[in-house]
């Protein structure tokens, strides 16, 4: 989904950011076990993003992306709360 969203933007910067993000995620996922309790919430966050995009609701989609990013940073231990 991440790659598809970045490609849909047709923006070289978004594509480059996505590639770097994939590298970081790969390192994190190989350095610690995947937490099963994060899988379902992450997928629900993805569905919220895709639903908002399908409905053409940019504001809700942007908010859902921000919430997914916030939850991911929390899961990684980068931010708390």
MDTraj code that builds the backbone (N, CA, C; nanometers):
import mdtraj as md
import numpy as np

residues = "UNK UNK UNK UNK UNK UNK UNK UNK UNK UNK UNK UNK UNK UNK UNK UNK UNK UNK UNK UNK UNK UNK UNK UNK UNK UNK UNK UNK UNK UNK UNK UNK UNK UNK UNK UNK UNK UNK UNK UNK UNK UNK UNK UNK UNK UNK UNK UNK UNK UNK UNK UNK UNK UNK UNK UNK UNK UNK UNK UNK UNK UNK UNK UNK UNK UNK UNK UNK UNK UNK UNK UNK UNK UNK UNK UNK UNK UNK UNK UNK UNK".split()
xyz = np.array([
    [0.0816, -0.1179, 0.0000],
    [0.0000, 0.0000, 0.0000],
    [0.0865, 0.1249, 0.0000],
    [0.1919, 0.1242, 0.0788],
    [0.2769, 0.2422, 0.0861],
    [0.3355, 0.2768, -0.0504],
    [0.3866, 0.1766, -0.1193],
    [0.4461, 0.2004, -0.2509],
    [0.3409, 0.2501, -0.3496],
    [0.2210, 0.1937, -0.3427],
    [0.1136, 0.2360, -0.4341],
    [0.0747, 0.3812, -0.4098],
    [0.0670, 0.4201, -0.2838],
    [0.0337, 0.5595, -0.2531],
    [0.1431, 0.6541, -0.3018],
    [0.2677, 0.6178, -0.2777],
    [0.3780, 0.7026, -0.3217],
    [0.3792, 0.7135, -0.4743],
    [0.3558, 0.6025, -0.5428],
    [0.3550, 0.6043, -0.6898],
    [0.2395, 0.6875, -0.7433],
    [0.1248, 0.6801, -0.6751],
    [0.0074, 0.7548, -0.7206],
    [0.0294, 0.9055, -0.7142],
    [0.1186, 0.9482, -0.6273],
    [0.1474, 1.0917, -0.6171],
    [0.2263, 1.1430, -0.7369],
    [0.2918, 1.0513, -0.8068],
    [0.3748, 1.0883, -0.9226],
    [0.4707, 1.2023, -0.8877],
    [0.5393, 1.1815, -0.7771],
    [0.6294, 1.2832, -0.7240],
    [0.7603, 1.2138, -0.6882],
    [0.8693, 1.2610, -0.7484],
    [0.9989, 1.1970, -0.7256],
    [1.0392, 1.1991, -0.5782],
    [1.0091, 1.3087, -0.5098],
    [1.0442, 1.3172, -0.3675],
    [0.9667, 1.2138, -0.2865],
    [0.8370, 1.1993, -0.3130],
    [0.7562, 1.1005, -0.2413],
    [0.8085, 0.9602, -0.2684],
    [0.8474, 0.9340, -0.3913],
    [0.9019, 0.8026, -0.4262],
    [1.0316, 0.7765, -0.3505],
    [1.1192, 0.8738, -0.3462],
    [1.2477, 0.8592, -0.2768],
    [1.2261, 0.8399, -0.1265],
    [1.1340, 0.9152, -0.0689],
    [1.1033, 0.9002, 0.0737],
    [1.0501, 0.7603, 0.1015],
    [0.9639, 0.7104, 0.0138],
    [0.9099, 0.5758, 0.0316],
    [1.0207, 0.4718, 0.0264],
    [1.1144, 0.4851, -0.0642],
    [1.2247, 0.3895, -0.0731],
    [1.3078, 0.3896, 0.0549],
    [1.3384, 0.5095, 0.1072],
    [1.4158, 0.5188, 0.2307],
    [1.3379, 0.4609, 0.3483],
    [1.2067, 0.4855, 0.3517],
    [1.1221, 0.4317, 0.4577],
    [1.1232, 0.2797, 0.4543],
    [1.1154, 0.2239, 0.3345],
    [1.1177, 0.0772, 0.3228],
    [1.2464, 0.0199, 0.3788],
    [1.3584, 0.0879, 0.3522],
    [1.4869, 0.0415, 0.4056],
    [1.4854, 0.0449, 0.5584],
    [1.4356, 0.1542, 0.6152],
    [1.4305, 0.1665, 0.7614],
    [1.3411, 0.0596, 0.8226],
    [1.2244, 0.0390, 0.7624],
    [1.1320, -0.0609, 0.8147],
    [1.1944, -0.1994, 0.8085],
    [1.2651, -0.2282, 0.7019],
    [1.3311, -0.3582, 0.6885],
    [1.4319, -0.3789, 0.8009],
    [1.5099, -0.2775, 0.8305],
    [1.6084, -0.2882, 0.9389],
    [1.5382, -0.3117, 1.0718],
    [1.4324, -0.2341, 1.0980],
    [1.3598, -0.2484, 1.2244],
    [1.2974, -0.3867, 1.2354],
    [1.2349, -0.4325, 1.1292],
    [1.1677, -0.5626, 1.1342],
    [1.2648, -0.6779, 1.1490],
    [1.3874, -0.6596, 1.1033],
    [1.4865, -0.7663, 1.1174],
    [1.5625, -0.7575, 1.2494],
    [1.5458, -0.6475, 1.3223],
    [1.6188, -0.6314, 1.4474],
    [1.5335, -0.6630, 1.5697],
    [1.4034, -0.6790, 1.5506],
    [1.3159, -0.7149, 1.6620],
    [1.1971, -0.7930, 1.6078],
    [1.1346, -0.8715, 1.6926],
    [1.0223, -0.9519, 1.6438],
    [0.9020, -0.8650, 1.6074],
    [0.8264, -0.9138, 1.5124],
    [0.7016, -0.8485, 1.4750],
    [0.6029, -0.8682, 1.5892],
    [0.5366, -0.7624, 1.6273],
    [0.4417, -0.7711, 1.7378],
    [0.3022, -0.7992, 1.6837],
    [0.2484, -0.9170, 1.7132],
    [0.1163, -0.9517, 1.6614],
    [0.0080, -0.8511, 1.6988],
    [0.0216, -0.7874, 1.8157],
    [-0.0814, -0.6930, 1.8567],
    [-0.0754, -0.5616, 1.7788],
    [0.0252, -0.5445, 1.6932],
    [0.0328, -0.4257, 1.6080],
    [-0.0240, -0.4541, 1.4693],
    [-0.0306, -0.5788, 1.4276],
    [-0.0721, -0.6129, 1.2911],
    [-0.2156, -0.5697, 1.2631],
    [-0.3089, -0.6085, 1.3479],
    [-0.4498, -0.5740, 1.3232],
    [-0.4716, -0.4224, 1.3262],
    [-0.4217, -0.3502, 1.4281],
    [-0.4409, -0.2051, 1.4258],
    [-0.3781, -0.1386, 1.3022],
    [-0.2615, -0.1861, 1.2614],
    [-0.1973, -0.1277, 1.1435],
    [-0.2815, -0.1497, 1.0186],
    [-0.3380, -0.2694, 1.0049],
    [-0.4234, -0.2962, 0.8887],
    [-0.5497, -0.2114, 0.8936],
    [-0.6063, -0.1936, 1.0133],
    [-0.7243, -0.1079, 1.0259],
    [-0.6906, 0.0364, 0.9874],
    [-0.5707, 0.0817, 1.0239],
    [-0.5257, 0.2157, 0.9861],
    [-0.5124, 0.2248, 0.8339],
    [-0.4589, 0.1207, 0.7730],
    [-0.4469, 0.1191, 0.6271],
    [-0.5849, 0.1257, 0.5613],
    [-0.6786, 0.0472, 0.6136],
    [-0.8143, 0.0487, 0.5567],
    [-0.8793, 0.1860, 0.5711],
    [-0.8565, 0.2526, 0.6836],
    [-0.9120, 0.3869, 0.7032],
    [-0.8563, 0.4836, 0.5989],
    [-0.7285, 0.4707, 0.5690],
    [-0.6661, 0.5556, 0.4669],
    [-0.7277, 0.5263, 0.3301],
    [-0.7341, 0.3980, 0.2956],
    [-0.7878, 0.3601, 0.1639],
    [-0.9351, 0.3967, 0.1497],
    [-1.0132, 0.3799, 0.2556],
    [-1.1551, 0.4175, 0.2500],
    [-1.1709, 0.5666, 0.2245],
    [-1.0924, 0.6474, 0.2953],
    [-1.1010, 0.7925, 0.2774],
    [-1.0611, 0.8330, 0.1357],
    [-0.9587, 0.7679, 0.0831],
    [-0.9163, 0.7971, -0.0547],
    [-1.0273, 0.7581, -0.1521],
    [-1.0846, 0.6401, -0.1332],
    [-1.1921, 0.5929, -0.2219],
    [-1.3124, 0.6854, -0.2176],
    [-1.3377, 0.7446, -0.1017],
    [-1.4496, 0.8374, -0.0863],
    [-1.4155, 0.9780, -0.1359],
    [-1.2884, 0.9991, -0.1704],
    [-1.2458, 1.1307, -0.2172],
    [-1.2350, 1.2333, -0.1054],
    [-1.2209, 1.1871, 0.0168],
    [-1.2145, 1.2776, 0.1315],
    [-1.0682, 1.2999, 0.1698],
    [-1.0091, 1.4032, 0.1113],
    [-0.8668, 1.4301, 0.1316],
    [-0.8334, 1.4620, 0.2765],
    [-0.9192, 1.5377, 0.3415],
    [-0.8925, 1.5766, 0.4801],
    [-0.8902, 1.4547, 0.5722],
    [-0.9870, 1.3668, 0.5561],
    [-0.9920, 1.2454, 0.6381],
    [-0.8740, 1.1547, 0.6036],
    [-0.8409, 1.1429, 0.4753],
    [-0.7272, 1.0596, 0.4344],
    [-0.5975, 1.1115, 0.4964],
    [-0.5767, 1.2429, 0.4905],
    [-0.4556, 1.3014, 0.5482],
    [-0.4504, 1.2778, 0.6988],
    [-0.5635, 1.2919, 0.7659],
    [-0.5679, 1.2661, 0.9092],
    [-0.5389, 1.1204, 0.9415],
    [-0.5909, 1.0306, 0.8585],
    [-0.5667, 0.8876, 0.8790],
    [-0.4195, 0.8530, 0.8566],
    [-0.3562, 0.9181, 0.7598],
    [-0.2123, 0.8968, 0.7370],
    [-0.1337, 0.9463, 0.8585],
    [-0.1686, 1.0649, 0.9093],
    [-0.0992, 1.1184, 1.0271],
    [-0.1152, 1.0250, 1.1474],
    [-0.2375, 0.9733, 1.1670],
    [-0.2616, 0.8828, 1.2797],
    [-0.1826, 0.7531, 1.2631],
    [-0.1770, 0.6997, 1.1432],
    [-0.0990, 0.5782, 1.1177],
    [0.0489, 0.6037, 1.1464],
    [0.0984, 0.7174, 1.1026],
    [0.2388, 0.7526, 1.1260],
    [0.2650, 0.7678, 1.2762],
    [0.1734, 0.8339, 1.3471],
    [0.1889, 0.8532, 1.4912],
    [0.1910, 0.7186, 1.5635],
    [0.1000, 0.6302, 1.5270],
    [0.0948, 0.4986, 1.5905],
    [0.2186, 0.4159, 1.5578],
    [0.2692, 0.4295, 1.4365],
    [0.3900, 0.3563, 1.3977],
    [0.5101, 0.4056, 1.4774],
    [0.5231, 0.5366, 1.4918],
    [0.6333, 0.5910, 1.5726],
    [0.6215, 0.5459, 1.7179],
    [0.5000, 0.5409, 1.7696],
    [0.4777, 0.4942, 1.9058],
    [0.5202, 0.3477, 1.9184],
    [0.4802, 0.2665, 1.8207],
    [0.5154, 0.1249, 1.8220],
    [0.6665, 0.1048, 1.8166],
    [0.7338, 0.1899, 1.7380],
    [0.8788, 0.1803, 1.7266],
    [0.9492, 0.2324, 1.8521],
    [0.8734, 0.2979, 1.9399],
    [0.9343, 0.3531, 2.0609],
    [0.9964, 0.4889, 2.0406],
    [0.9633, 0.5552, 1.9301],
    [1.0217, 0.6856, 1.8999],
    [0.9458, 0.7970, 1.9717],
    [0.8159, 0.7840, 1.9821],
    [0.7348, 0.8802, 2.0572],
    [0.6427, 0.8021, 2.1501],
    [0.6018, 0.8652, 2.2542],
    [0.5137, 0.8007, 2.3511],
    [0.3806, 0.8751, 2.3514],
    [0.2717, 0.7984, 2.3606],
    [0.1400, 0.8611, 2.3725],
    [0.0599, 0.8686, 2.2489],
])
top = md.Topology()
chain = top.add_chain()
for i, resn in enumerate(residues, 1):
    res = top.add_residue(resn, chain, resSeq=i)
    for name in ("N", "CA", "C"):
        top.add_atom(name, md.element.get_by_symbol(name[0]), res)
traj = md.Trajectory(xyz[None], top)
